[in-house]
Structure formats: C-alpha cells, structure tokens
Amino acid sequence: MEKNTEAERRSWRQNPEAVQRDILSVALTEFAAKGLSGARIETIASRTRTSKRMIYYYFGDKLGLYTKALETAYMTVREGEAALDLADLPPDEALARLVAFTFDHHRKSADFIRMVMIENIHNAENLAASQIIRDMNVTAIEKLEDICRRGQDAGLFRSDLDAVALHWQISAASFFNLSNRPTFSAIFGPDLFEEKAQARLRAQIVESILATALKPSALHGIRSRGAIPDSDTPTE
C-alpha cells in the first residue's frame, strides 16, 4: 500500500488548496492530451508534489479528477470575464471587450480547447453531468443578456438580439482560431497565425460581432470612439 511521505503529509495539512491546484494544473494538461480513458493517475501523480493516494483522497477517482479539471477550465474563462467589469462600460464597449477577451483567452488556452473538443467527441457526457458548469454558463449568458438589454435601452442594439446566439458566434470564431490551426495551417499556410495577422483577425472578429448587434447607424459611432481594438495592436 502506498504511504505518504512526511513532506506530503505536512503539505496536506498546511496548504491543501495549493496541493489541489497543483494536481488540477497537471491533470488538465494530461487529460487534454490523452482524454479521460488515456490519462493515468500514476502519470499525473509523478508530475505533482503529491501522491496517487492523495489524489484519490481529494477527488475520489479518475472521473472525479477529470470532472474537476473540466470545471476548473471553464471557471478560468468565467473568472476572466468577471474581471473585465463589463457592467461599468457602455454596452457597445462592453461587448467589444468581451469578444476581444474571448479571442485572446482561447488563443492561449490550448488545454481548455482540447478538453472541449474531447467532450464534443463524447457528446458532452461528463460536461452535462456537471451542475457547476451549467450554473457557470447560465451566469455567462445572463451577463451577455444584460449587455444586450442595456444596448437596446440605449438605442444602440437591434431589438431582436438573442444572447445565446450571440454567445455562439463569439465562441465559434474564437474557438476555431485555435482548434483548427493545425489543419488550416497545413492547407493555407501559417501566416494567419503570426502576431500581426492575429491582431488584425481579432479586430475583424470584434467588428463583425458588433455589426451583428448594433443598429447600422450606431456602428460608425463606435468606430470613431475607438472601442474596436486597433488591428495593429498585438494580441495578449
């Protein structure tokens, strides 16, 4: 039977949150690379500062660890959105900032993108079983609904906007940029994924989403105020 070292027991007692964060960080990368069936707890334990036994103590089993890693990946997106303080911005600027954030986040979050791809391959079986993920994403739609409502009240946004459809458009463009980079590059070359080209693409995506949301008369105004990211500004 596996025994914890004194250092592991001390870490467990003194900072269990840090131990769990370390486990989840390694687990997310392992699951993103190999999926639920291909990942091994032994491999994850060997790359952390803890033991297989403690992983089971904290997360129950491999499925429990996978689900928590998936929830953590989604939580990172939602926490990043919350940090934008969108409620304090004019609605058109709030929407522009949200789109730019989503593009930047997805571009540098390969593990998150791969986890979502894995869930889609398996018909979202594990994601659908997580109440935490459902609740987080309900909150995301509510925030987007608030932006839409404020934009409509200000006479900027179309009256028939659907927040879920708008979220789909934002996610689709940002997700495809990373998920399909290998195949797109193999067919068309890698130039679109250079820094300057990515900055231009981000600006174009922001403007296209705004064009979907805004009344035609309002689009010129947001351009003149500089709410659309400069196409020459590198992405984060």
C-alpha positions as CSV (number, residue, x, y, z in Angstrom):
1,M,0.0,0.0,0.0
2,E,1.3,3.5,-0.9
3,K,2.4,5.6,2.0
4,N,2.6,9.4,2.1
5,T,6.0,10.9,3.0
6,E,6.3,13.3,5.9
7,A,6.7,16.2,3.5
8,E,3.4,15.2,1.7
9,R,1.5,15.0,5.0
10,R,2.9,18.4,6.1
11,S,1.9,20.0,2.7
12,W,-1.6,18.4,3.0
13,R,-2.1,19.9,6.5
14,Q,-0.6,23.3,5.8
15,N,-1.9,24.2,2.4
16,P,-4.4,21.7,0.9
17,E,-5.7,24.3,-1.6
18,A,-2.3,24.7,-3.1
19,V,-1.9,20.9,-3.3
20,Q,-5.2,20.6,-5.2
21,R,-4.3,23.4,-7.5
22,D,-1.1,21.7,-8.4
23,I,-2.9,18.4,-9.1
24,L,-5.5,20.1,-11.2
25,S,-3.0,22.0,-13.3
26,V,-1.1,18.8,-14.2
27,A,-4.3,16.8,-14.6
28,L,-5.8,19.4,-17.0
29,T,-2.8,19.1,-19.3
30,E,-2.8,15.3,-19.1
31,F,-6.5,14.9,-19.8
32,A,-6.3,17.5,-22.6
33,A,-3.6,15.4,-24.3
34,K,-4.9,11.9,-23.7
35,G,-8.6,12.2,-22.7
36,L,-10.3,10.5,-19.8
37,S,-9.5,7.0,-20.9
38,G,-5.9,7.6,-21.9
39,A,-4.8,9.6,-19.0
40,R,-3.2,7.8,-16.0
41,I,-3.4,8.8,-12.3
42,E,0.1,7.4,-11.9
43,T,1.4,9.8,-14.5
44,I,-0.4,12.8,-13.0
45,A,0.9,11.9,-9.5
46,S,4.5,11.6,-10.8
47,R,4.3,15.2,-12.1
48,T,3.0,16.8,-9.0
49,R,4.3,17.4,-5.5
50,T,1.9,14.8,-4.1
51,S,0.9,11.1,-4.3
52,K,-1.6,8.9,-6.1
53,R,-3.2,8.2,-2.7
54,M,-3.8,11.9,-2.0
55,I,-5.2,12.5,-5.5
56,Y,-7.8,9.8,-4.7
57,Y,-8.4,11.4,-1.3
58,Y,-9.2,14.8,-2.8
59,F,-11.0,13.8,-6.0
60,G,-12.4,10.3,-5.3
61,D,-11.4,8.6,-8.6
62,K,-10.2,9.4,-12.1
63,L,-13.6,10.6,-13.3
64,G,-13.9,12.9,-10.3
65,L,-10.5,14.4,-11.1
66,Y,-11.4,14.8,-14.8
67,T,-14.7,16.5,-14.0
68,K,-13.0,18.9,-11.5
69,A,-10.3,19.7,-14.1
70,L,-13.0,20.4,-16.7
71,E,-14.9,22.6,-14.2
72,T,-11.7,24.5,-13.4
73,A,-11.0,25.1,-17.1
74,Y,-14.5,26.7,-17.5
75,M,-14.2,28.6,-14.3
76,T,-11.0,30.3,-15.6
77,V,-12.9,31.7,-18.5
78,R,-15.8,32.9,-16.4
79,E,-13.4,34.5,-13.8
80,G,-11.6,36.3,-16.7
81,E,-14.9,37.7,-17.9
82,A,-15.8,38.8,-14.4
83,A,-12.5,40.7,-14.1
84,L,-13.4,42.8,-17.1
85,D,-16.1,44.8,-15.1
86,L,-18.3,44.9,-18.1
87,A,-21.3,46.3,-16.2
88,D,-19.4,49.6,-15.7
89,L,-18.8,50.1,-19.5
90,P,-21.2,51.4,-22.2
91,P,-22.9,48.3,-23.8
92,D,-21.1,48.6,-27.1
93,E,-17.7,48.9,-25.5
94,A,-18.6,46.0,-23.1
95,L,-19.4,43.8,-26.0
96,A,-16.2,44.7,-27.9
97,R,-14.1,44.0,-24.8
98,L,-15.9,40.6,-24.2
99,V,-15.2,39.5,-27.7
100,A,-11.5,40.6,-27.6
101,F,-11.1,38.8,-24.3
102,T,-12.6,35.6,-25.6
103,F,-10.4,35.6,-28.6
104,D,-7.3,36.2,-26.5
105,H,-8.2,33.6,-23.9
106,H,-9.0,30.8,-26.3
107,R,-5.8,31.6,-28.3
108,K,-3.6,31.0,-25.3
109,S,-5.6,28.2,-23.7
110,A,-4.9,25.1,-25.7
111,D,-5.7,22.7,-22.9
112,F,-9.2,24.2,-22.5
113,I,-9.9,24.0,-26.2
114,R,-8.7,20.3,-26.3
115,M,-10.9,19.5,-23.3
116,V,-13.9,21.0,-25.0
117,M,-13.1,19.1,-28.2
118,I,-12.9,15.8,-26.2
119,E,-16.2,16.5,-24.6
120,N,-17.8,17.1,-28.0
121,I,-16.4,13.8,-29.3
122,H,-18.1,12.1,-26.4
123,N,-21.4,14.0,-26.7
124,A,-20.6,16.1,-23.7
125,E,-21.4,13.2,-21.3
126,N,-19.3,14.4,-18.4
127,L,-19.9,18.1,-19.0
128,A,-23.7,17.6,-19.0
129,A,-23.4,15.8,-15.6
130,S,-21.7,18.8,-14.0
131,Q,-24.2,21.2,-12.4
132,I,-21.3,23.5,-11.6
133,I,-20.5,24.0,-15.3
134,R,-24.2,24.5,-16.2
135,D,-24.5,27.2,-13.5
136,M,-21.4,29.0,-14.6
137,N,-22.5,29.2,-18.1
138,V,-26.0,30.3,-17.2
139,T,-24.3,33.2,-15.4
140,A,-22.3,34.0,-18.6
141,I,-25.4,34.2,-20.7
142,E,-27.1,36.4,-18.1
143,K,-24.2,38.9,-18.3
144,L,-24.5,38.9,-22.1
145,E,-28.2,39.4,-21.8
146,D,-27.6,42.4,-19.6
147,I,-25.2,43.9,-22.2
148,C,-27.8,43.3,-24.9
149,R,-30.6,44.8,-22.8
150,R,-28.5,47.9,-22.0
151,G,-27.6,48.3,-25.6
152,Q,-31.3,48.1,-26.6
153,D,-32.3,50.6,-24.0
154,A,-29.7,53.0,-25.3
155,G,-31.0,52.7,-28.8
156,L,-27.7,51.1,-30.0
157,F,-28.5,47.4,-30.4
158,R,-31.1,45.7,-32.6
159,S,-34.3,44.7,-30.8
160,D,-34.2,41.1,-31.9
161,L,-30.8,40.1,-30.4
162,D,-30.5,36.6,-28.9
163,A,-27.8,36.4,-26.2
164,V,-27.3,32.6,-26.7
165,A,-26.9,33.0,-30.5
166,L,-24.5,35.9,-29.9
167,H,-22.5,33.8,-27.4
168,W,-22.4,31.1,-30.0
169,Q,-20.9,33.5,-32.6
170,I,-18.3,34.8,-30.2
171,S,-17.3,31.3,-29.1
172,A,-17.3,29.9,-32.6
173,A,-14.8,32.4,-34.1
174,S,-12.5,32.3,-31.1
175,F,-12.6,28.5,-30.7
176,F,-11.9,27.8,-34.4
177,N,-8.9,30.0,-34.3
178,L,-7.0,27.5,-32.1
179,S,-8.9,24.2,-32.6
180,N,-8.4,24.2,-36.4
181,R,-5.0,25.9,-36.5
182,P,-3.1,22.7,-37.5
183,T,-5.4,21.8,-40.4
184,F,-5.9,25.4,-41.5
185,S,-2.1,25.9,-41.5
186,A,-1.5,22.7,-43.4
187,I,-3.9,23.8,-46.1
188,F,-3.4,27.6,-46.3
189,G,0.0,28.1,-44.6
190,P,0.8,29.6,-41.1
191,D,0.8,33.3,-41.9
192,L,-2.6,34.0,-40.4
193,F,-1.3,32.8,-37.0
194,E,1.6,35.3,-36.8
195,E,1.2,38.1,-34.2
196,K,0.2,41.0,-36.6
197,A,-2.2,38.8,-38.5
198,Q,-3.8,37.6,-35.3
199,A,-4.3,41.2,-34.2
200,R,-6.0,42.1,-37.4
201,L,-8.2,39.0,-37.2
202,R,-9.2,39.8,-33.6
203,A,-10.2,43.3,-34.7
204,Q,-12.2,41.9,-37.6
205,I,-14.0,39.5,-35.3
206,V,-14.8,42.2,-32.8
207,E,-16.2,44.4,-35.6
208,S,-18.2,41.6,-37.1
209,I,-19.9,40.8,-33.8
210,L,-20.6,44.4,-33.2
211,A,-22.0,44.7,-36.7
212,T,-24.4,41.8,-35.8
213,A,-25.5,43.5,-32.6
214,L,-25.6,47.2,-33.5
215,K,-28.1,49.1,-35.5
216,P,-26.4,50.2,-38.7
217,S,-26.5,53.9,-37.6
218,A,-24.6,53.1,-34.4
219,L,-21.6,51.2,-35.9
220,H,-19.9,54.4,-37.2
221,G,-20.1,55.9,-33.8
222,I,-18.3,53.1,-32.0
223,R,-15.5,53.2,-34.7
224,S,-15.0,56.8,-34.1
225,R,-14.8,56.3,-30.3
226,G,-12.0,53.7,-30.7
227,A,-13.9,50.9,-29.0
228,I,-12.9,48.4,-31.7
229,P,-9.3,47.1,-31.0
230,D,-6.7,48.5,-33.3
231,S,-5.7,45.9,-35.9
232,D,-2.0,46.8,-35.4
233,T,-2.2,46.1,-31.7
234,P,-0.7,42.6,-30.8
235,T,-3.0,40.2,-29.0
236,E,-2.4,39.5,-25.4
